[in-house]
């Protein structure tokens, strides 16, 4: 909604698509006026109105600014460009610096077309800066080849470097998302051990935040410190904590901490005063907040909200009673709570990210059905305990010693010695929306270009042939960006043998002897993708377990 309001203001959108959004916008504008406040977009719009509607103000500032200089010009929007046109119209000494190939913020109103407008409006002389001081030439050659596929390039260029040819880009095709993850972490460990790299030299880049989860889990298992740039780790994200709180309440409604977290999420007209009265009643009677709902006296609307919440938790508890598998949890939970509907109503990119995170949590539970034995309650206890271990891990180290995980937008302007661009599959990157529009596809390609040019010494571009997405195993097809960046003479991405360095991710084969912390000694019967069929002694028998599961270790 924040981005939509900004676009409405700066681009003068004719109307919102839904009346709810229009109401929110009207209330927002009214609040600003009543409190004599302005936001960033207002600062620009009011400046433009002053310069447009008041000639004496325009003349004053046109005279005052003999030279106008603009940096990061590719990130400017149409309002900023109009201000620039007015300020520079008298002396016409305007100097801008920007790279249209790195214009990746259209969702915030930025317009790569401003470069075309500037050249046309000012008959500007163009100086192409094609010397790169960050990356080696192998990386730049691939990035140049990729971005050349964009038609809308006001000033085409081919970057070169004095840093030497460097190493060729590593293209890796993994059998599965798990194998992709292990390959990346193995490479990090190998480079640290044998080539004197440090963990802070590495960045793992992905198109959306939900893709961080598998890498986080594996880094944690391997005791490798990491940091999420511009965000929080998967299990610390609000929507994940909310979903887990609902699950814990479904198992035990009398946990006050989780009760308070979600009692008003989504909104149920239950304010702080009502919660305080509920807490007072619970303390008075020595019972839980959940139990106190039957005894507290509140205004009708708040009491109705609390009773509705109690009924919801009871419905979740009843649904759990009938479940056999963990993968049944998320669809029913989201249906009963209306949480996803709440996020979709926001109609923002951030809300879409949060929906994707909840879908990724479904993948966690699908994997949990493969990991854990027993009935539903035994499996969910194991799963929640494992999540708690990930969530509570204290990475008490300096930020500089951590592997960096980030989306491409979060690392624009940064650089790393080694970059892994992961999950490069059609539908993920470029995303499904971009495949509908040539304009959006070109922006996705610019995003990929930005990612490639973050690398100083080594660049890895990886994809998986199969990926667990939102609880479903899906076939993955290599992103077109791989083919578009690969040297002509290299027909297929190279596939590498995985070194056996990951403690919790041993590569198993038929006949290997393993030890499981619960099932004891077993023998591998077969391995299909990342699932090992293992024969244990009775009463356990044959089990299908992820070969990377931390409970398994290979007996050497």
N, C-alpha and C positions, 0 to 999 in steps of 0.2 A: 504493500500500500504506500510505503514511503517513496519508493521509486515512481509509482504511478502518479502520486501528487506532484512530484518533481517534474515529470514529463508533461503533466497537465499545465503546470505553470509556465515552463520554459518553452514548450512547443505549441502551446495554445490548442490543446486537443479539443475538438468540438464538444464532446460529451463523454461521460463514462458509460461503460457497457451495462452496468447494473445500478439500480437506484440506491442500493446500500452503499456503494462506493461514493456516489454523489453526496449522500447524506454525511458520510464520514468526512469528505473533503469540505463540505459547507461548515460542518461543526469545527473542523480544524482551523479554517480561515477565520471563523467567527471568534474562536478562542484567541488567536493571535491578535486580532484587532482589539478585543476587549482588554487584553493585557499589554497592549502596546509593544508587541513582540514582532520580530521578523526572523525568518529562517534564511538559509544561504541563498535559496532561489529568489526570495524577496529582495535581497541585497542587489542581485543582478537585475531583476526586473525593474525595481524602482530607480536604479541607476540609469537604465536604458530609457525609462519614461522621462526622467529629469533631462537627459541629454536630447531627447526627441521633442519634448513639449515646451522646453524653456530655452529659446535661442541664446539668451545672454549667458546661461550656464554652459551651454555647448561651446560658445565662442571662447569663454574663459579657459576651459580645460583643453580645447584644441590649441590655444595659444601657449598654454603652460607646458604641455608635453610636446616638445619639439621632436623627440625620438621615442618611439614605443617599441619595446622588446618583449617578446612572448616566448616562454619555454614550454615544453610538453604540449605543443600546439595540437597534436593529434587527439588530445583529450578534451578539447574545448567543445562547447555546444553552440547552438545557433544564436542564443542571446549574447553569449560572450563575443561571438564573432561580430555581431551588430554593434556592440560597444566599441570593439576594436576599430571597425570601419569609421565610426564617428570620430573617435579620438585621433585617428591617423589621417583624416581626410584633408586637413589643412596643409601640413608640411609633407605628408606622404613619405615620411621616414619610418617605415615599419619593418621590423626585422623579427622573423619568427623562426623558431627551431622546433622541428618535430619529425616524427617518422610515421607516415600514414600506415606503414606495414605493421605498426604496433598499436593501432587504434582498436581497442578491445572493450570499450565501455559504452557501447550503444544503449545498453539497458539502463544507463544513468543519463542518457541524453547526448553523449559525445557523438560527434559527426566527423567521420573520416573525410567527408566531402568538403569540409572547411579548407582543406589544402587546395582543392581544385578551385574553390571560390576565391581564395586569396590570390592565387596565380592569375586568374582571369581578371579580377577586379583591379589589381594593382599592376598588371602587366609585369609581374615580379620576375626578377632574375633568380634563377634557382641554382644553388650550389649543392651538389650531391656529395655528402660525406660518406664515402664508401670504405674508409679505413676503419677496421674493427680492432680494438685493443684488448678484447676479452678472450675470444675463442680462437682455436686453431682452424686451419683452412679446411680440414675434412668436415668439421661441424658446419662451417659457414657455407661450404659447397652444397651440403644437403639442405640447409635452411634456404639458400637461394633458389634451389630447384623446387622446393615446396611452394614458396610464396609466388614463384613465377606463374603458378596456376591461377592466381587471382587476376581477373580482368580489370577491376577498378583500382588502379595504382597510379596516382597523379605523377609520381616521380619514381620510375623503376630504377633499381640499383642492384649491383652485385657486390656484396661485402667481401673484402679481402683482409688478410692479417699478415703481420710480420712475425707471428709467433710460430711459424713453421707449418708443415703439413699436418702433423699430429696423427692420432690414431683414427682409423675408420670407425664410423658409428656401428655399434653392436645392435643388430636386430634379432630379437629372440621370440620364437613362437613356442609357448608353453602348452602342454596338454590340458591344463586346468588352471583356474585362478589360484589354487593352492600351490601348484608347481611354479607358477609365475612368481608368487610371493617368496617361495623358498629360493628360487634362482636369484632374485634381487638381494635377499638378505645374505645368501652365500657369497655373492659378488662383493658385497660390502665387507664381509668378514675377510675374504681373501685379499682385498685391496688394503685393508687395515693391517693384516698380518704380514703380507709379503711385499707390498709396495709403499709402505710407510705413510699411508693416508690416515687421517683422523676422522672420527665420526662426524665432526662438524663440516667436513668437506662434501658431504653427500646430501642430495635433495631427492625425495621421491615425489613426483608431481602427478596429479590425477585431475580429471575434469570435474567431478563433483565430490562433495565431502563424504558421502556414504561409502566411497571406495577406500577410505582410509582404514576401515575396521579390520580387515584381514591383515594388513601390514602392521597395525598396532598390536594385534594379538600375537603375531609372530615375533615382533621385536621384543615384546614383554617376555615371552617364553625364553628368548635367547639372552635376556638380561642386557639388551642394547638400549641405551637411553635415547629418547626421541622427544621432539617438540612439534606440536601442531602450529604452523604459522597462521596467524590471523584467525584462530579458532580454538576449539577445545577438543579433547580426545573423545572418541566415539561414545564411551559409556558415561561421560560427564555432560553430554548434550541434554538440554532440558527435556526434549520429547522422549529421549531414551529413559531418563530418570523417571519421567511421569508414567511411561508404560510399565516400567519395572515396579513402580509404587502400586499401580493398579493390580499387578500380578500378585504382589506380596499381600495386599489387602484381600484378594480373592482366596489366598491360602489361610490368612489369619486377619480378620477384620479389626482386631483389637491392637494394632500397632499404630500408636498415635502419631509417630513421626511421618509415616507414609500417608496416614489419614489427612493430616494438615497440608501435605504437599499437593494433593489432587482433589480435595473436597470442593474446590471452586474452579476446577479445570476439566472441561470447559465451564464457562461462567454459569452459576446457578443462583445468583442473587443472594449469596451468602457473604456478608461483609465481615470486617475485622471485629466489630462489636458483637456480632452473633457468635463468632468463633470464641471470643473471650468469655461470653456467657456460657457457652458449651463447656469450655475448659473449667470454669468455676464449678459448674454442676458436676462434672466428672470428678473433680478434686473433692468436692463435698461428699459424694457418695462412694469414692474410692473405686471408680470403674473407668473403663476406657471411654474415649470420645464417641466411638461407635455406639456403645451401649447407652451413653448419656443422651442420645437423640430422643429416646423414649420418655425422658423426664424433664428436659429443658423447656422453658417457656420463652417463646420468641414471637416476633411479629409474623403474621401468617405467611408472607412471601418467603422469608428466610427459613421458617419451619418446613414449608413445602419443599424448598430446595434441599434441605437436609434429609428429609424423608425420601425424596427421590434418589438422593445419593446412596442412602442406606439400601434401598431396593436394588439399585444398580450393583452394589458390592455383593449383595445376596445372589443376584442373578449370575454374576461372574463366578461366585463360589459354586453355585449349582452346575454351571457349565463345566467347570473343572472336574466335578465329580463324574461326569460322563465321558471325559476325555481319556484317550489311550496314548496319544502322541503329543509331543511338545509343539509340533508344527500346526496344531489346531488352535493354539493360543491366540496368535495375533489377529487372524481374521475375525474371530468372535469378539475379542477384546475391542478392536477398533469399531466394530459394528455396534456393540452395546454402549460404548462410551461416547461415540460421535466425535472422537478426537481428530480423525483424518478429515471429516467434513468441516470441522472448525478451521483446520489449516487451509484446506482448499478454498474456503470462503475468503481468505486473506488475499488470494490471487497475486502472490508475489514470488519472486525467484527464491527468496529465503524460505518461504513456506513450502515451496516445492522441494527444496533441499531437506527440510524437516520430514516431509512425507517419505522421501527416499530413504532417510535414515531409519524410519520406522519399518519400511519394507526390508531394509538390510537386517534389522533385528530378527525378522522372520527367518532369514538365512541362518542366523545363529541358532535358532531353535530347530531348524531342519537338520543342521549338523549335530545338534544335541541328541536327536533321536538316533544318530549313528554312533555317537560316543557312549551313551549311558545305557545301562541295563536296569530292569526293574519296572514297576508300575509307574503311572504318570507322576505320582507324588514323589517317588524316589528319584526319578529323572529330573524333575523340576528343581528339587533341592540341590542335586549335583550341579545343574546348570547355573542356578543363582549363586551358589558358592564359588563357581569358577568365575562368573562375572564380577563378583565382589573382589576376588583376587586381582583381576585386571583393574578394577575401579580404584582400589585402595593402594595400588602400588605407589610407593613414594620414590620418585626419581630425584633424589636429593643430590643433584650434580649441577655444575654450571651450565648455563644455556649453550655455551660455546662448544661443549663436548657432545652435543646431541645430533643425531640424524634429524634432518628437517623433513616434515611431511606438509604438503600444501597443495592447494589448487593453483592453477596457472595465474589467475588474477592476483593472488596473494603474493607472488614473487616477482611481479613486474618491477624492473629496476634493480633486482638483486642478481647475484652471480654465485655459482658454486663450481668447485673443481669437477665434481662428478654429478651428473643428472640422470635419473631414471624417469622416463616418461612411460607410465604404466597404463594398462587397460585400454590400449589403443585399438578399439573395436568399433565397427560401424554401429551406430545407435547409442554408443557411449561418447565417442569422440571421433567424428562429429556426432552430436546428439541428434535424436530423432527430429526435434523441431528444426534444426539447421538443415536437415535433408529435405525440408519442404520448400526452402527459399534459397535462391542463389545469393541474395544479400547476406542472409544469416550464415550460409555455408562459407562465404568469404571471410566473415568475421571469425568463425571457428578456425579457419585456416590461419588467420592472423594470430589467434590464441596459440595454436601449435607452433607457429614461428617464434613467438615470444618464449615459449617453453624451450625450444631447441637452442635459442641464443642465450639462455641462462648458463649453459655449460661452458666451462673454460677448457677442460682437458679431455674428458670422456663423456660420451652421450650414449645412453642405452634407450632403445625404443622397443617396448615389449607388448605382447598381446596374448590372450588365452583362447584356445579353441573351444573351451567349455567354461562357463562361468555360472556360479550360483548367484542368481539375481532375485532378490526379494522372495527367497524360498523356493525358486524353481531353477533347475539346471537348464541353461540355455546354450545353444550353439553360438559361438562367436566367430565373426568374420573380420579379418584384419582391416583396420582403418585405411581408407584411401590415402591418408596422409603418409602411411608407411611407403606405399608404392610411389607416391609423388616425391618423396624425399630420397629414395634409394637410388644409388648410382645405376645407370642404364645397364651396365654389364652384370649387375647382381640380380639374378632373376627371382630368387626366393630368399626370405629371411633365414638367417642361419640359426640352427638349433644346437644348443650346447649341452654337453653332458653336465649333470648337476654334481658338483663335488659333495662328498659326504661330510660336511662340516657342521651342519645344524644338529644340535644335540637332540632336539625334539622332533626332527624331521628326517630320520634315517631313511634311505632308499632301500626298501625291502624287496626281496625276490622269493620265489617259491623255494621252500626248504630252509629258509632262515629260521633260527631259533630266537624267540623274543620272550621278554618278561613283562607282564602286565601287573600293575599294583593291586588289582582286585582278583583277576582270574589266574594269576600265577604264570608258570612256564607254558609256552605254546609254540606251535610250528606253523609257519606261513604256508598255506595251501596254494593261494594264488593272489595276484595283485591286479586289480582292474582300475585304471586311472589312479586316484589317490586312496582307494578303499582296499584294505588288505583283508582277505578271508583267512582267519587264524583258527587252528584247532587247538583247544585247551582240553585239559583233562576234565572228566565229569565231576560235578554236574553241569559245568559251564558249556562244554561242547563247542560247536562252530560259532564264531562271532565275526561280524563284518565291522571293521574299525578303521577309521582314518589312519593311514600309516604315519601321519605326522602327530598323532595324538600324544600329549605329554605323558600319559599314563604308560606308554609303550617305550621300552628301550631294547635295542638289539643286543643280544648276548654274543660277545665277540669270542 
